[in-house]
Amino acid sequence: MVAVCALVKKGPDGSFEDVRIGLTNMGSTPLRASAAEAALRGKGADAIADAAEQAAEGTDPPGDLNATPDYKRHLARVLTRRALEEAAA
């Protein structure tokens, strides 16, 4: 339904210097979660949940037999949070 890939680079102080988040099935082509990336860049792990809430901004997921567009947006936020927590560990 939705897939998320996250890559983070931490600085010496533990903050995220670089953040990359890819989303699939959130539009006609794979997308970057640019708003979530920007919200997390320069911050620490305590900002992951707030940044993940922005993962679906600017997306237009297609509805299908498995999920509505709204459910896919919800799923993108949840999976982004999980992917970022795993990448930051």
C-alpha positions in Angstrom: 0.0 0.0 0.0 2.7 2.5 1.1 6.4 2.1 1.6 8.9 4.4 3.3 12.6 4.5 3.3 14.6 6.9 5.6 18.3 7.8 5.7 19.7 10.1 8.3 23.2 11.5 8.9 23.9 12.6 12.5 26.3 15.4 13.4 28.8 15.3 16.3 26.2 16.8 18.6 23.6 14.1 17.7 21.4 16.3 15.6 20.4 15.3 12.1 22.7 17.0 9.5 21.0 15.4 6.6 17.6 13.6 6.2 16.2 11.8 3.2 12.8 10.2 3.2 11.3 8.4 0.2 7.7 7.4 -0.2 6.1 5.0 -2.7 2.5 4.7 -3.7 1.8 8.2 -2.5 1.5 9.6 -6.0 2.0 8.5 -9.6 5.8 8.2 -9.0 7.9 7.7 -5.9 8.2 11.0 -3.9 10.4 12.6 -1.3 8.8 13.7 1.9 10.4 17.2 1.7 8.4 18.8 4.5 9.3 16.1 6.9 12.9 16.2 5.9 13.1 19.9 6.4 11.3 19.7 9.8 13.9 17.2 11.1 17.1 18.7 9.7 19.2 20.3 12.4 17.1 18.8 15.2 17.5 15.8 17.5 15.6 12.5 17.9 12.9 14.2 20.0 11.6 15.9 16.8 11.0 12.7 14.9 7.3 12.4 15.8 6.5 16.0 14.8 8.5 15.7 11.6 6.7 12.4 10.6 3.3 14.2 10.9 4.4 16.2 7.8 5.3 13.1 5.7 2.1 13.2 3.6 2.2 16.9 2.8 1.9 17.5 -0.9 1.1 13.9 -1.8 -1.9 12.6 -3.9 -2.1 8.9 -3.1 -4.4 6.9 -5.4 -7.3 5.0 -3.7 -7.5 1.3 -4.5 -9.1 -1.9 -3.3 -6.7 -2.0 -0.3 -6.9 1.5 1.1 -8.4 4.9 0.7 -6.2 8.0 0.0 -6.8 9.1 3.6 -5.6 5.8 5.0 -2.5 5.9 2.9 -1.7 9.4 4.2 -2.1 8.1 7.8 0.1 5.1 7.0 2.8 7.3 5.5 3.0 9.3 8.7 3.1 6.1 10.9 5.7 4.4 8.7 7.8 7.5 8.4 8.0 7.8 12.2 9.0 4.1 12.5 11.6 4.4 9.7 13.2 7.5 11.2 13.3 5.9 14.7 15.1 2.9 13.2 17.5 5.0 11.1 18.3 7.1 14.1 19.1 4.2 16.4 
